[in-house]
Amino acid sequence: MEKFETLTGIAAPLDRPNVDTDQIIPKQFLKRIERTGFGKFLFYDWKYEDDGKTLNPEFELNSPQYSGATILVAGKNFGCGSSREHAPWALLDYGFRVIIAPSYADIFFNNCFQNGILPIVLPEDTVSTLLSKAKAQGYKLTVDLVNQTITDSEGLSIPFNVDPFRRNSLLKGLDDIGLSLQYEDEITAYESRRPSWKTGAAGGTAVA
Amino acid sequence: MGKTMFEKIWENHIVHEEAGSPTLLYIDLHLVHEVTSPQAFEGLRLTGRKVRRPDLTVATMDHNVPTTDRSLPVADPISRRQMEALSENCKEFGVTLYDINSRRQGIVHVIGPELGLTQPGMTIVCGDSHTSTHGAFGTLAFGIGTSEVEHVLATQCVPQTRPKTMEIRVNGKLGLGVTAKDVILAIIGKIGTAGATGYVVEYTGEVIRSLSMEGRMTICNMSIEAGARAGLIAPDETTFEYVKGRNFAPKGEDWEAAVREWRKLPSDADAVFDTLVELDGSAIAPHVSWGTSPGMVVPINGEVPGPDDFESEADKKAAVRALEYMGLTPHTRLADVPLDTVFIGSCTNGRIEDLRAAASILRGRKVKDNLRAMVVPGSGLVKMQAEKEGLDVIFKESGFEWREAGCSMCLGMNPDILQPEERCASTSNRNFEGRQGKGGRTHLVSPQMAAAAAIVGHLVDIREWEVE
């Protein structure tokens, strides 16, 4: 996973609540067996007209001023619905490294950290302010994970909280699986204590 | 102070914990399907890791599979490739797979319970948000992302931050024609789609106790639609009766030992939850969704709300958008809304009792002209049982298509999709924009309501139907 320390970039607003993972990446793009290349399908049904080719001029992110945006400012309960990790893969591949919203769905929130995306939670009125500011041409934010602040060139400075464990993993780009495997002895010890009747797929007839 | 059931299961599965870090939990059963696993297996290959416990891992194909004739090749080459990838991965890593040709194939959350793999007190994960279904057995079951799927494959553990606990108590008795689906839709309508975010919910109360295992699964299934990490229902005689004798359930002395443990699981009388929500079950009417989020529901005898019925600016805007997408005007009576399609199936309502309930309404009646009606059993075994009972004949004679098992039109990853502006009464779990097909309009309902709607061609109050 790529490290995250600090980032300065264009902030793009997506001012709607309950943006679900079906919107972030529609199901027809979940059939790929790779982790990469999902960016071009991000918000597909909003991004394109019904023909799937013509850009929808109404959709915020299609505005040229947000081209190259790396920070997404969004509404409450962002990422609700399906557990598909294709959603953060698509956001990351499109270029987003930071999301700012009043709240997130649990699984999506976890999936972001697994992919080096920093999902920041801020109070709803602060997010509203950022949504308005992000409408201005070329509005940029600096997100500093080391000092846990969001700043802009106009003197704005907002502190944010992030789980210390998650913060450390992002700052160092740590591999979660590697961390768990450090406890190999404890896993083995736990397995020796499991009741013998917990046999999983080995406990029945395997006949299909 | 006593412990909640959640606390007991959590503590039984701690492998490692230390302050400032997530707890490492052991996973008793890992369910795998074709859509969220290929990148996880690829990750194992890239790092030279193995599947630690193939014996605690079970795979099937459900999201992508066509529900038409299984003897034909899968027409969509990308879907076919994903299914082949799962077959190859399961073979390489030694994982049991119920593929498209197995009679045990089906929706992952339907086959776990019916094969007896799902048992009380377990931890179960799957790369699918509706893993919460298994909580009906008093099982801590939750959806994970693909990185976590790889983590569980490699370590049989998953790091988790301890969630808070919420009790949702449904008192009283349900009225005639009111089902588990209506109860969970009413709950989501009450607390909202983020109402349980950060919580594990335990459903309690007289209504929950009186439900069958399949009804309990319907309730726990949609916990995720309220934002919950997981949903739980305490195991009781109904649970043990359901599990006993199933293929992977403990047998003989093991069964006795298991039941002794399972009886210790229910929350202690003096256990304290972080939050309590109460509902009067006798006041719940059949529910139907009107908008594009599962919290946008009303009783069937109610009207479509307008933006002014909402308080916050964000919710008003969301209502305007939802009404436009759904092609509805405020204050329309939902019973007046005409339908194009009816879909019965999914991990929410694709089990045998759901099919029996729908068939009981359809017997001797015909689907409305020009309405497309489809029933997709949740698994191959559900389909076989239904055929044994002659339900397939009832469905077919009434004008329903009788399909092979899979997720089908719940999410439309296979060819079963809605066309733009096509309106569907669906027994599934999500009414998001485009969920069942781009531009498609979904109304979530119970199997009985779906069946009745198919006959008259519009949404209908099943309670009036029964007195007709």
Interface residues (C-beta under 8 A of the other chain):
Chain A: R16 P17 N18 D20 D22 Q23 P26 K27 Q28 L30 K31 R32 I33 E34 R35 D45 D50 G75 K76 N77 C80 G81 S82 S83 R84 E85 P88 S103 Y104 A105 D106 I107 N110 N111 Q114 N115 D163 P164 F165 D176 I177 L179 S180 L181 Y183 E186 I187 Y190 E191 R194 P195 S196 W197 K198 T199 G200 A201 A202 G203 G204 T205 A206 A208
Chain B: V15 H16 G20 S21 P22 L24 Y26 D28 L29 V35 T36 P38 Q39 E42 T47 R49 R52 R53 P54 D55 L56 T57 V58 H63 N64 D76 I78 S79 R81 Q82 A85 T96 Y98 D99 N101 S102 R103 R104 L115 G116 L117 Q119 M122 G127 D128 S129 G143 I144 G145 T146 S147 E148 E150 H151 A154 T155 Q156 C157 P159 T161 T193 A194 T197 G198 I224 G227 R229 R246 N247 F248 A249 P250 D254 W255 A257 A258 E261 S293 A314 D315 K317 A318 R321 L411 G412 M413 P420 R430 F432 E433 G434 R435 K438 G439
